[in-house]
């Protein structure tokens, strides 16, 4: 395995760069088994349950969301000022 020396992970740890084409069939299968072992421990949830939770989360917070309710004119830092000067 080769390492690029760059930090590719969010924690700043160096991740090895692997060219799959350079691996033997045995190594490829071992990598697949290792990945499947990680995935088997993940907690599974029904998509319908996840969608319901996401919908509820969004609805609970929609009153606080400036993209939904807007920003009051007096508190909008991006409000264009009236008037101005045009130099030609």
C-alpha positions in Angstrom: 0.0 0.0 0.0 1.1 3.5 -0.8 0.5 6.6 1.2 0.2 10.0 -0.3 1.1 11.7 3.0 -2.0 13.9 2.7 -4.7 14.0 5.4 -7.9 12.7 3.8 -9.9 12.0 7.0 -11.7 14.5 9.0 -9.7 13.8 12.1 -6.4 14.6 10.4 -5.2 10.9 10.3 -3.4 9.8 7.2 -5.4 7.4 5.1 -3.5 5.0 2.8 -4.0 5.3 -0.9 -4.9 1.9 -2.3 -5.0 1.1 -6.0 -7.5 -1.8 -6.2 -6.0 -3.0 -9.5 -2.7 -3.7 -7.7 -4.3 -6.0 -5.1 -4.6 -9.8 -5.4 -8.0 -11.4 -5.5 -7.5 -12.6 -2.0 -6.7 -9.1 -0.7 -9.8 -7.7 -2.5 -12.0 -10.4 -0.9 -10.4 -9.7 2.5 -11.2 -6.0 2.2 -14.8 -6.8 1.2 -15.2 -9.1 4.3 -13.7 -6.4 6.5 -16.2 -3.9 5.2 -19.1 -6.3 5.6 -18.1 -6.9 9.2 -18.3 -3.2 9.9 -21.6 -2.9 8.2 -23.2 -5.8 10.0 -22.8 -4.0 13.3 -24.7 -0.9 12.1 -28.1 -0.3 13.5 -30.7 -0.6 10.8 -33.9 1.5 10.6 -36.8 1.4 8.3 -36.8 4.2 5.7 -40.4 5.1 6.6 -39.4 5.6 10.3 -36.3 7.7 9.3 -38.5 9.9 7.0 -41.0 10.4 9.7 -38.3 11.5 12.1 -36.7 13.9 9.6 -40.1 15.4 8.8 -40.9 15.9 12.5 -37.5 17.5 13.1 -37.9 19.9 10.2 -41.5 20.8 11.2 -40.5 21.5 14.9 -37.8 23.9 13.8 -39.5 25.6 10.8 -40.6 28.5 13.0 -37.0 29.4 13.8 -35.7 28.9 10.2 -35.1 32.3 8.4 -35.4 30.6 5.0 -39.0 29.5 5.9 -40.3 32.5 7.8 -38.0 35.2 6.4 -35.9 37.9 8.1 -37.4 41.0 9.6 -36.6 44.1 7.4 -34.9 45.9 10.4 -32.6 42.9 11.1 -31.7 42.0 7.6 -27.9 42.7 7.1 -28.2 42.2 3.3 -31.1 44.7 2.8 -30.2 47.1 0.0 -30.0 50.7 1.1 -32.3 53.1 -0.6 -30.9 56.0 -2.6 -27.3 56.1 -3.3 -25.0 57.8 -5.7 -24.4 56.9 -9.4 -21.1 58.1 -10.8 -21.0 58.1 -14.6 
